[in-house]
Amino acid sequence: MSEAPGSWTAATGTAERHTLTDTCALTGTYSRLIAACDALDARTVDPYAPDDAAAEIRDGSELAGDAAALDAFLAASAARITARHGHAPRTDVAASRALHDYLWSVSLLMSGAWYLDRRVPRIAPRDIRVNLTTGEIGIVPGQEFACLPDDPAAAAGAARIVGHEEELRAELRAAVVDHVGPLLAAIGPSIRRGPRALWGMVADDLVSGIWYLGRMTNQEEHAVRAATELLPTAIPPFPGGADFRRLTGRDGRRHPTRTRLGCCLYYTLDPERPCSTCPRTCDAERLRRLEDED
């Protein structure tokens, strides 16, 4: 992977930025995405601006490569869970929830740019800032990105043109894998699960982010198709595909649902209301929740 724009390079010790045009190609996309998704607790950040909360911020590369930073990340997750649920989580639960929050947000930043504008940003771990106190994600714009030949931003210096939609989908899968792989290796021992379960969580969060964005933009069926085309089946290291199915409600409406490949352990915090795609949630309960939302 190439050096992240705006980062310090070991070779020169100087900061490199793409042009304003290159940066704006993604900044506008990120802004639209964040505005559309209430559940995406993220914002764009300037890495050169002073930050009063700098002591509470860790970037993605620190989480994957610095044991003390990872410990602080997991402790902050445990503290937020305790404040929200009134009891301290197990260590593996705090780690699983922290990983899930990170995967969902960062995957959505990449997949959302692909879904909205057919651009796949190569977000490096150092481009992500995590506020340990709030859990908010900061994204430094200006990444290189893959796009199709007819993209208005194809002439930008940060753009890398690919030939067709399937190649762009492959770029998205690769971008997610390259970003999260080091973090999975670092956090896996705390979660006490093997690679298949961890990559199952990645697949779940990649698919569910696209599905959520579709619902937020009144394009659920389009999003389900897009997520299915992205992961039609197991594509290593992802252990399974999107695997949507339909549940028929009392009025004959057919609702899309899927069952998670990996578990985020939320059921240990709220046993009465596990995730709607959890294997523990039966179809009758899924339908009840879906029809209550209508």
N, C-alpha and C positions, 0 to 999 in steps of 0.2 A: 504494500500500500504506500502511496506517495505521502510526503510530509503534509500535515494539515496546514492550510493557509492560516496565517496569523500566529503560527507557533514559532518557537525559537529553534533554529536548526543547529545541530551539533557541528556541522562543517564550518559554518560561518559565524555563528553566534549573533546573527542579525535576524530581525523580525521580518517575515515576508507576508504580504497581503496580496490578494487578487484586486483587480480594479473594482471601482464602485459598481460598474455594470454587472460584473460577476457576482458580487455580494448581493446586490438587489435581486438577482434572479432567484435566489433562495430566501432572502429576507421576506419578500412579499408572500411567498408560498407559506413560510412558517407562520407569518402573522395571520393569514387567512385560516390556516389549520387550527391554530390555537384559539382563534375567535369562534370557530365552529364547534369546538369540542370542550364543553364545560368540564369534563372529567380529566382533561389534559392539563395538569398543573405545571405549566412551562412558560418560559418567556425567552426572548432573544436577548443576548447580553454582549457587551463590548468588552473583550478581554483586556483592553488597555485602560478602561475606566476604573477609578478606585471604587472599592466595595467595602462598605462599613461592616459587612458580615463576613469578611474574608476568612476569619478564623473558623467559621462554621461551614465553609465551602470546601468540597473535595471534587476534583475532576475524575472522570472515568478511568484514566490511566492510573491515578493514585489508588483507586479502589481495587484495581486488578493487580497492582504491583507493590503496594505498601501495606504490610500487615497491620500497622497502627491505624492507617486510614480506613482499612476494611473493618477493624474492630470498632472504630468510632461510628462508622456507617451502620453496623449491626446494633450497636448500643442505642443509637438514635432511633432506629426502627422499633426496638423494644420499648423505648420510652414513649413514643407516639402511640403504640398499641396499648400500653398500660393506661395512658391518659384517656384513650377513646373507649376502651372496653372495661376498665376498672380492675384488671388483673394482669399480672406479668406473664408474658408468653414464654414457652419453652425456647431455648436457644435456636433450635432448628426451625421453629415457627417464625421467629423474628427474622431469621436469615432468609427463609422462603418468601416472606412477605416483602422484605426489602428487595430481593431479586425480582419478584413479580412487578413491583412498582417501577423499578428501573427498566426492565424488559418492555413492559407495556408502553411506557412513555417514549423510550428511545426508538423502539420499533415503529411506533405511530408517527414519529417525526420523519422517519425514512419512508414508510409506506404511505403516509399521508401526502408527502410531496409527489410520490409516484401516482397515487390515486387522483389527486387534484390536477396536477400539471404535467404528468408523464415525465418527471425528473427523479432520478435516484441519487440523492446526495451520499457521498462517501464520508459519513460522520465518523471521525476518529474518536476514540475514548477521551482524548484531551480536549475535544470540542464540547464535552458535556460537563456542566457544573451542577453538583448536587448540594442543595442547602440541607444540612443534616438536621436542623431544627424543624423546618417546615416540610421537608421532602420535595420542595419545588425543584424542577429541573431547569437549568439554563442551557441554551444552545447558542454557540458562537457561529454566526452565519459565515459564509464564504467558502464552503467546501467545493471541491471538484464534484461534478455530477455527470451522470450519464443521461442522455436524452435521445429522442428520435430526430431524424434529419429535418423535419418540418417544424421543430420547436423554434419559437421566436428567439430564444436564448442560445440557439445552437452555435452562433458565431462568437459567443463569449469565450474568453481564454480558459475559463474553468470547465467548459463543456467538453464532454467526450461523446461523440456520436456513435450510436449503435444502430444496427440495420433494421430491426423489427421488434414487435411487441414481446415475443418470447425471449429475445436477447435482453430486453429491458427487465423482464421478470427475473431472469437469471442474475442480472446485476443487483436487483433488490435482495434476492436470497443471499448472494455472496456478501453484500454490504452488511447485512444483519449478522451473518456468521462471523465475519472478520471482526466486527465490533465487539460482540458479546463473548466470543470464545475465551479470551483471557480472563474475563470476570467469572465465567462458569468454573474454570479451573481453580480460581482463587477461593470462591465461595462454596464450592461443592462439599468440602469436608464439614463445614458448619451446617449444611442442610442434610448431610448424611444420605445422599442419594447418588446413584451412578449416572454416567453420561446420558443414557437413554432417557431417564426421567427428567434430567435437566434440559436436554434439547427438546423434550416434549413440552416443557414450559415455554420455551422460546417459540415453538410452533404455535402454541395456544395464544400467546400474546400477540404474535404477528397477525394471525387470522382474526382474533377478536378486535384488535385495533381497527382494522379495515371495516369489519362488520359494524362496529360502533360508529365510525365516521359516516358510513352509509346511512345509518339511522338518523344521525344528526343532520344530514343534508337531504333527508327524504328520498334516499336512493337505496333502500335496504336491499332490494332484489339485485340491483346492479352491483352493490358491494359484495353480496354473497357470490355472485358469478365471478367477480374479480378475484376474491380470496380463493375460490376453488381453482381458478386458472393458475394462480400463483403457486398453490400447493395442491395439485390434483391427487397426489398420492405421496407416499414416503419418498423424499428426495434427500439423501444423506447430507448433513447429519440429522435432518428432521425425521423423526421416527414414524410420522404419519401425515396424512393430508388433512385438508380442511374438513372433509367428511360431514357436510351439512345433511340434515334430513328434515322432514316436515311433520308437524303435528297438526291435526285437524281439530279446530275448535267447535263449539256448539253451533256457531253460525255458518259453519262450512269453510271458514277461512283457514288457509294452510300457513302455519307459522314456521319459519326456519329455526332450527336449533342444531346443536352439535354437542358432543361430549368431550370434555377435555382429555388430552393425552397425558398431561402431568398435573399434579395437584399443588395448589398454592397454599394449602392448609388453612384456608379461611374458616373451614368448618370447626376447627379447634377453638376459634374465638367466639363464634356465634353458631352453636350447634343447631339451633332452631331454624336457621336460615342459611344453609350453605349456598354456594354460588349456583346460579341457574343452570350452568353447564357442567356442574359437578356430577360425577358418577353416582353420588349419593342422592341426587335430586331426581325423583321419579318423573315420568312424563306427565302425570296428572297434576303434580305440583308446578311443573314448568308451564303447562297450559293455564293453570289458575293465575300465575303471575303475569303471563303474557296478556290474558284477557282483562286483568285488573288494570294493566297499563293503557289499554285502548279507551 
